[in-house]
Amino acid sequence: MQASPLQRAAAAAAPDLQPPLPPDSHARQLARAKRQATGLLLAVIVVFAVTHFLPTGLATSCLRAVAEAAMVGALADWFAVSALFRRIPLPLVSRHTDIIARNKDRIGGNLAGFVRDKFLDAPSLVALIRQHDPAGMLSQWLTLPANAQLLGRQVARLALTALDTVEDSKIQAFIARAARTLVGQLDVSRTMASALGALTHEGRHQALLDALLARLGDTVRSPETRQFIADTLVQWLRREHPLKQKMLPTDWLSGKGAGAITHAVETLLQSIAEDPRHELREALDGAIARLIERLQQDPEWERRGQEVRSYLQSDALLGEYVQELWHDLRLRLRQDLLDEDSELSRRVAGMGQWLGMSLAGDAALRVRLNVRLELWAATFAPDVAQSVAEHIEATVQRWNAQETARLVELHIGPDLQYIRINGTIVGGLIGLVLFGISHARALWAAAGG
């Protein structure tokens, strides 16, 4: 896989890094496997040497041939295994040793391509989603109270970590600069015009008005509102017309007045709610349209927006007030998050359990979520896989070549030492077979054939 220019520049600029080494147990396993393979080699060497001191005969020759072939097999496999991890200074073949260190970058590229094409490709991820039903697994996990509580605690820990990060003075200064820069780029008047335009697009604000009218109607019809209006009328009569208040039946008048007022208001609200072309609705539309036009075109509104922007950017009292608010909020958040049974943790746990129960009781929703996950995997898998592959390749390129070879040897070296052991055994068996073939007549005669 071709490295990007940015990868090559980073690899050239960065010093060689030592890859993360495995625990000491790997080193002990490798040393034990090496001792076993080397011990077997020494054993066949000893057997080969001893055969030179034994009486000459067919059995001695057979034993010597087996030991000799076993030594050849053991040494050949020792060379093959050792050549992977270190340079062996032998004429003609030394350039083909130390294979992993010499080819570290190519191995890293091949590994990255393998992960990208075989593990993170879209078909593999989609097949994984279809096989495991992640929405169903999530619902089963979240419905358990212990898991929901665990989710709440983990979210609280993440929030506390984020809060501690924000408390850093340099990060706070950066956030303040970023906020001032963002406010400085904000066109207040036109932003307000865009927001109003979005709220009123295709009559969306009329739906809000209908909801507001319904709420006002309920409020007006309530006994508490009628009593409030009646009490207000009584107070008005006592203050403005004290003599009439003494002569007239005040309670009766206030009750009737309250009823008339609430009836009039309720009738007005009902007429507005039932008539989409009511003059008050049209007046509201006209007022909003004029306001949007002024926000977009009136220089006076633009000047006011600039004043607001300047105030938000540079007013010392506002900045101090915001800092005090943030300080108090941060202290409260921190006190809550430090508690194992924090409010945030409980709320997240409750939301998690609700989500789990909702998913568990709605098979169609689970299917839709899994389908959506498949679409996301198919859409984003190539970019994510490429990013992961580039990260693997760049990381391997930054590793020290010799340390990388050592790392690989620690992980797979114990298994490779069995190649040496097998080579010794197989070599001995091949020597035995070859000896039997080459001495078949003598062996037949010795057997009395």
VMD Tcl script that draws the C-alpha trace (Angstrom):
set ca {
  {0.00 0.00 0.00}
  {1.40 3.36 -1.06}
  {2.07 5.74 1.81}
  {0.66 9.25 1.47}
  {3.05 12.23 1.36}
  {1.92 13.19 4.84}
  {2.74 9.70 6.13}
  {6.17 9.76 4.53}
  {6.91 13.20 5.95}
  {5.80 12.15 9.44}
  {7.85 8.97 9.27}
  {10.93 10.89 8.15}
  {10.56 13.61 10.77}
  {9.72 11.38 13.73}
  {12.47 9.43 15.51}
  {12.33 5.65 15.67}
  {9.96 4.58 18.38}
  {10.19 1.42 20.40}
  {7.11 -0.75 19.87}
  {5.26 -1.84 23.00}
  {6.94 -4.96 24.32}
  {4.88 -7.86 25.69}
  {5.07 -9.05 29.31}
  {8.13 -10.93 30.63}
  {6.22 -14.21 30.30}
  {6.72 -14.07 26.52}
  {10.48 -13.79 26.99}
  {10.48 -16.73 29.40}
  {8.46 -18.86 26.99}
  {10.82 -18.02 24.14}
  {13.90 -18.86 26.22}
  {12.39 -22.19 27.31}
  {11.48 -23.11 23.71}
  {14.99 -22.21 22.54}
  {16.53 -24.38 25.25}
  {14.40 -27.33 24.20}
  {15.29 -27.00 20.50}
  {18.98 -26.42 21.21}
  {19.07 -29.26 23.72}
  {17.71 -31.65 21.10}
  {20.35 -30.45 18.60}
  {23.11 -31.00 21.17}
  {21.73 -34.46 21.89}
  {21.97 -35.58 18.24}
  {25.46 -34.04 18.02}
  {26.50 -36.10 21.01}
  {24.96 -39.21 19.44}
  {26.79 -38.51 16.18}
  {30.10 -38.07 18.04}
  {29.59 -41.22 20.11}
  {29.04 -43.34 16.99}
  {32.67 -42.73 16.02}
  {33.79 -44.56 19.14}
  {31.40 -47.50 18.80}
  {32.34 -50.76 17.03}
  {31.85 -50.59 13.30}
  {28.67 -52.29 12.18}
  {25.36 -51.86 10.46}
  {23.59 -50.62 13.58}
  {26.32 -48.07 14.30}
  {26.21 -46.83 10.69}
  {22.43 -46.53 10.87}
  {22.59 -44.58 14.12}
  {25.28 -42.29 12.68}
  {23.21 -41.64 9.51}
  {20.13 -40.82 11.57}
  {22.09 -38.46 13.84}
  {23.80 -36.83 10.87}
  {20.53 -36.20 9.04}
  {18.95 -34.91 12.26}
  {21.83 -32.43 12.68}
  {21.41 -31.21 9.10}
  {17.67 -30.75 9.58}
  {18.13 -28.99 12.92}
  {20.81 -26.62 11.59}
  {18.83 -25.83 8.45}
  {15.72 -24.95 10.44}
  {17.79 -23.01 12.97}
  {19.10 -20.92 10.07}
  {15.61 -20.45 8.63}
  {14.14 -19.32 11.96}
  {17.08 -17.16 12.99}
  {17.24 -15.47 9.57}
  {13.81 -13.97 10.25}
  {14.96 -11.96 13.26}
  {18.71 -11.29 12.97}
  {21.56 -11.01 10.52}
  {23.65 -14.15 10.05}
  {27.10 -13.29 8.63}
  {27.49 -16.05 6.07}
  {28.80 -15.47 2.55}
  {26.20 -15.16 -0.21}
  {23.20 -15.62 2.09}
  {23.67 -12.85 4.70}
  {21.72 -10.35 2.59}
  {18.69 -12.62 2.85}
  {18.76 -12.68 6.65}
  {17.33 -10.25 9.22}
  {14.18 -10.41 7.12}
  {11.71 -8.71 9.49}
  {13.95 -5.73 10.29}
  {14.88 -5.24 6.62}
  {11.27 -5.44 5.44}
  {9.56 -3.77 8.41}
  {7.90 -1.03 6.36}
  {6.67 -3.43 3.69}
  {5.32 -5.79 6.36}
  {3.54 -2.88 8.01}
  {1.99 -1.88 4.69}
  {0.87 -5.43 3.98}
  {-0.58 -5.76 7.48}
  {-2.44 -2.47 7.09}
  {-3.83 -3.55 3.73}
  {-4.88 -6.92 5.15}
  {-6.76 -5.29 8.03}
  {-8.37 -2.78 5.68}
  {-9.45 -5.29 3.02}
  {-10.30 -8.35 5.14}
  {-11.51 -7.01 8.51}
  {-12.89 -3.49 7.98}
  {-14.33 -3.85 4.49}
  {-18.03 -3.06 4.10}
  {-19.21 -6.63 3.27}
  {-17.48 -8.05 6.36}
  {-18.96 -5.41 8.65}
  {-22.45 -5.80 7.17}
  {-22.22 -9.58 7.56}
  {-21.11 -9.10 11.18}
  {-24.10 -6.87 11.89}
  {-26.51 -9.35 10.33}
  {-25.00 -12.22 12.26}
  {-25.06 -10.67 15.73}
  {-28.17 -8.39 15.75}
  {-26.53 -5.46 17.61}
  {-29.86 -3.77 18.34}
  {-31.14 -6.92 20.03}
  {-27.91 -7.37 21.97}
  {-28.08 -3.74 23.10}
  {-31.67 -4.12 24.27}
  {-30.85 -7.26 26.27}
  {-27.84 -5.59 27.85}
  {-29.60 -2.37 28.78}
  {-32.68 -4.02 30.28}
  {-30.54 -5.40 33.10}
  {-30.51 -2.78 35.90}
  {-26.86 -3.49 36.75}
  {-25.79 -2.74 33.18}
  {-27.83 0.45 33.03}
  {-26.23 1.59 36.28}
  {-22.80 0.71 34.89}
  {-23.55 2.85 31.83}
  {-24.58 5.73 34.09}
  {-21.38 5.51 36.13}
  {-19.19 5.36 33.03}
  {-20.89 8.40 31.51}
  {-20.42 10.26 34.80}
  {-16.71 9.36 34.78}
  {-16.35 10.60 31.21}
  {-18.12 13.83 32.14}
  {-15.82 14.29 35.14}
  {-12.78 13.71 32.91}
  {-14.07 16.26 30.41}
  {-14.71 18.71 33.24}
  {-11.19 18.25 34.60}
  {-9.84 18.85 31.09}
  {-11.79 22.09 30.73}
  {-10.50 23.25 34.12}
  {-6.99 23.52 32.67}
  {-6.11 27.21 32.44}
  {-4.65 26.98 28.94}
  {-7.68 25.12 27.64}
  {-9.97 27.67 29.26}
  {-8.03 30.47 27.60}
  {-8.30 28.68 24.25}
  {-12.07 28.20 24.68}
  {-12.45 31.89 25.55}
  {-10.50 32.94 22.45}
  {-12.49 30.56 20.29}
  {-15.77 31.90 21.70}
  {-14.74 35.52 21.04}
  {-13.65 34.60 17.51}
  {-16.94 32.81 16.88}
  {-18.96 35.76 18.18}
  {-16.84 38.12 16.06}
  {-17.83 36.22 12.92}
  {-21.52 36.25 13.84}
  {-23.86 38.56 11.92}
  {-26.44 39.04 14.66}
  {-29.19 40.73 12.65}
  {-29.03 38.38 9.68}
  {-28.72 35.36 11.96}
  {-31.90 36.42 13.77}
  {-33.59 36.94 10.40}
  {-32.57 33.43 9.29}
  {-33.82 31.93 12.56}
  {-37.18 33.71 12.25}
  {-37.42 32.66 8.61}
  {-36.84 29.03 9.57}
  {-39.41 29.23 12.38}
  {-42.07 30.75 10.11}
  {-41.36 28.66 6.99}
  {-44.58 27.12 5.63}
  {-46.55 28.41 8.61}
  {-44.65 26.55 11.30}
  {-45.23 29.42 13.73}
  {-48.99 29.01 13.32}
  {-48.77 25.54 14.85}
  {-46.96 27.06 17.81}
  {-49.64 29.74 18.00}
  {-52.38 27.06 18.03}
  {-50.66 25.30 20.91}
  {-50.30 28.61 22.75}
  {-53.99 29.45 22.20}
  {-55.04 26.04 23.55}
  {-52.87 26.55 26.63}
  {-54.25 30.08 27.18}
  {-57.81 28.78 26.79}
  {-57.24 26.16 29.48}
  {-55.75 28.81 31.74}
  {-58.65 31.24 31.21}
  {-61.26 28.55 31.91}
  {-59.65 27.47 35.18}
  {-61.38 28.45 38.46}
  {-58.15 29.97 39.72}
  {-58.10 32.46 36.84}
  {-61.75 33.46 37.38}
  {-61.08 33.99 41.08}
  {-57.99 36.06 40.29}
  {-59.98 38.32 37.92}
  {-62.76 38.68 40.49}
  {-60.31 39.62 43.24}
  {-58.63 42.11 40.91}
  {-62.00 43.77 40.15}
  {-62.78 44.06 43.86}
  {-59.40 45.68 44.50}
  {-59.96 48.06 41.57}
  {-63.38 49.11 42.89}
  {-62.00 49.73 46.38}
  {-59.13 51.80 45.03}
  {-60.87 53.78 42.28}
  {-64.49 53.93 43.50}
  {-64.54 53.46 47.25}
  {-68.07 54.94 47.68}
  {-69.61 52.77 44.97}
  {-67.85 49.77 46.43}
  {-69.64 50.32 49.73}
  {-73.05 50.79 48.14}
  {-72.96 48.10 45.44}
  {-72.85 44.28 45.83}
  {-69.14 44.04 45.13}
  {-68.79 40.26 45.28}
  {-71.69 39.75 42.89}
  {-70.38 42.35 40.45}
  {-66.84 40.96 40.54}
  {-68.12 37.46 39.91}
  {-70.23 38.57 36.97}
  {-67.41 40.73 35.66}
  {-64.94 37.90 35.91}
  {-67.35 35.64 34.05}
  {-67.87 38.21 31.31}
  {-64.17 38.90 30.91}
  {-63.21 35.23 30.76}
  {-66.04 34.53 28.32}
  {-64.89 37.35 26.06}
  {-61.29 36.25 26.15}
  {-62.23 32.62 25.59}
  {-64.44 33.56 22.64}
  {-61.61 35.60 21.11}
  {-59.10 32.77 21.56}
  {-61.53 30.25 20.07}
  {-62.25 32.44 17.04}
  {-58.51 32.85 16.40}
  {-57.93 29.12 16.79}
  {-60.76 28.16 14.42}
  {-60.08 30.73 11.69}
  {-56.79 30.19 9.76}
  {-57.36 33.58 8.09}
  {-58.11 35.52 11.27}
  {-56.97 39.11 11.16}
  {-54.77 38.65 14.23}
  {-53.00 35.73 12.53}
  {-52.45 37.85 9.42}
  {-51.26 40.71 11.60}
  {-48.76 38.38 13.26}
  {-47.54 37.18 9.85}
  {-47.14 40.73 8.65}
  {-45.26 41.82 11.77}
  {-42.85 38.90 11.52}
  {-42.29 39.50 7.79}
  {-41.55 43.18 8.40}
  {-39.19 42.29 11.23}
  {-37.31 39.80 9.03}
  {-37.00 42.39 6.27}
  {-35.66 45.00 8.67}
  {-33.20 42.55 10.18}
  {-31.88 41.77 6.71}
  {-31.82 45.25 5.17}
  {-32.15 48.02 7.76}
  {-28.73 49.62 8.52}
  {-29.98 50.60 11.96}
  {-30.65 46.99 12.89}
  {-27.29 46.01 11.48}
  {-25.65 48.66 13.66}
  {-27.50 47.34 16.71}
  {-26.35 43.83 15.86}
  {-22.76 45.01 15.70}
  {-23.18 46.68 19.10}
  {-24.52 43.46 20.56}
  {-21.65 41.52 19.02}
  {-19.09 43.98 20.39}
  {-20.74 43.81 23.80}
  {-20.64 40.02 23.84}
  {-17.00 40.04 22.77}
  {-15.46 42.66 25.01}
  {-17.67 43.68 27.92}
  {-15.70 43.03 31.10}
  {-18.72 42.83 33.40}
  {-20.44 40.29 31.14}
  {-17.24 38.24 30.96}
  {-16.88 38.28 34.73}
  {-20.54 37.35 35.16}
  {-20.21 34.42 32.74}
  {-17.04 33.25 34.53}
  {-18.80 33.32 37.89}
  {-21.74 31.38 36.47}
  {-19.39 28.80 34.97}
  {-17.42 28.55 38.22}
  {-20.57 27.87 40.26}
  {-21.91 25.42 37.67}
  {-18.57 23.62 37.51}
  {-18.43 23.21 41.30}
  {-21.95 21.80 41.40}
  {-21.26 19.47 38.50}
  {-18.03 18.27 40.06}
  {-19.65 17.62 43.44}
  {-22.42 15.66 41.74}
  {-20.07 13.67 39.48}
  {-17.80 12.70 42.37}
  {-20.77 10.98 44.00}
  {-21.15 7.33 42.98}
  {-24.92 7.87 42.98}
  {-24.81 11.17 41.10}
  {-27.86 12.75 39.51}
  {-26.32 12.47 36.05}
  {-25.53 8.79 36.61}
  {-29.09 8.06 37.72}
  {-30.59 9.91 34.77}
  {-28.35 8.17 32.24}
  {-29.11 4.81 33.85}
  {-32.82 5.53 33.65}
  {-32.57 6.58 30.03}
  {-30.50 3.51 29.22}
  {-32.99 1.15 30.83}
  {-35.88 2.90 29.09}
  {-34.08 2.56 25.76}
  {-33.43 -1.12 26.40}
  {-37.07 -1.81 27.26}
  {-38.24 0.18 24.24}
  {-35.99 -1.81 21.93}
  {-36.95 -5.10 23.55}
  {-40.65 -4.40 23.00}
  {-40.43 -3.13 19.42}
  {-39.11 -5.67 16.92}
  {-39.68 -3.32 13.99}
  {-37.52 -0.66 15.64}
  {-34.71 -3.17 16.18}
  {-34.87 -4.17 12.52}
  {-34.76 -0.54 11.42}
  {-31.77 0.18 13.66}
  {-29.88 -2.83 12.31}
  {-30.66 -1.77 8.74}
  {-29.46 1.73 9.53}
  {-26.25 0.32 11.02}
  {-25.70 -1.71 7.85}
  {-26.14 1.42 5.73}
  {-23.71 3.35 7.94}
  {-21.20 0.52 7.74}
  {-21.45 0.34 3.97}
  {-21.15 4.14 3.67}
  {-18.40 4.92 6.14}
  {-16.42 1.65 6.20}
  {-14.08 2.57 3.29}
  {-13.01 5.87 4.84}
  {-12.66 4.42 8.35}
  {-10.78 1.38 7.04}
  {-8.39 3.57 5.08}
  {-7.74 5.77 8.12}
  {-7.06 2.73 10.31}
  {-4.77 1.23 7.67}
  {-2.81 4.48 7.34}
  {-2.48 4.64 11.12}
  {-1.15 1.06 11.28}
  {1.30 1.64 8.45}
  {2.56 4.96 9.84}
  {2.93 3.49 13.33}
  {4.95 0.52 12.10}
  {7.15 2.84 10.02}
  {8.02 4.83 13.15}
  {9.04 1.72 15.10}
  {12.69 0.84 15.48}
  {13.48 -2.00 13.05}
  {15.47 -4.16 15.48}
  {12.98 -3.69 18.28}
  {10.19 -4.62 15.90}
  {11.98 -7.85 15.00}
  {12.42 -8.54 18.72}
  {8.72 -7.88 19.34}
  {7.66 -10.31 16.61}
  {10.10 -12.92 17.88}
  {8.72 -12.67 21.41}
  {5.20 -13.25 20.14}
  {5.72 -16.05 17.61}
  {9.24 -17.23 18.47}
  {8.13 -20.03 20.85}
  {6.03 -21.58 18.09}
  {8.84 -21.19 15.56}
  {11.21 -23.09 17.85}
  {9.02 -26.13 17.32}
  {10.02 -25.90 13.67}
  {13.58 -26.55 14.81}
  {12.45 -29.49 16.92}
  {10.35 -30.88 14.08}
  {13.23 -30.34 11.66}
  {15.51 -32.38 13.90}
  {13.01 -35.23 14.19}
  {12.01 -35.22 10.52}
  {15.67 -35.00 9.46}
  {16.47 -38.04 11.56}
  {13.55 -39.97 10.07}
  {14.62 -39.02 6.54}
  {18.15 -40.17 7.37}
  {16.75 -43.46 8.58}
  {14.71 -43.92 5.40}
  {17.64 -43.04 3.16}
  {19.92 -45.37 5.10}
  {17.37 -48.13 4.73}
  {17.13 -47.58 0.98}
  {20.89 -47.37 0.44}
  {21.58 -50.43 2.65}
  {18.52 -52.46 1.73}
  {20.55 -55.48 0.59}
  {22.69 -55.54 3.74}
  {19.63 -55.12 5.92}
  {17.89 -57.94 4.07}
  {20.87 -60.19 4.54}
  {21.16 -59.30 8.21}
  {17.51 -60.17 8.62}
  {18.20 -63.63 7.15}
  {16.53 -63.06 3.83}
}
mol new
graphics top color blue
foreach p $ca { graphics top sphere $p radius 0.5 }
foreach p [lrange $ca 0 end-1] q [lrange $ca 1 end] { graphics top cylinder $p $q radius 0.2 }
display resetview
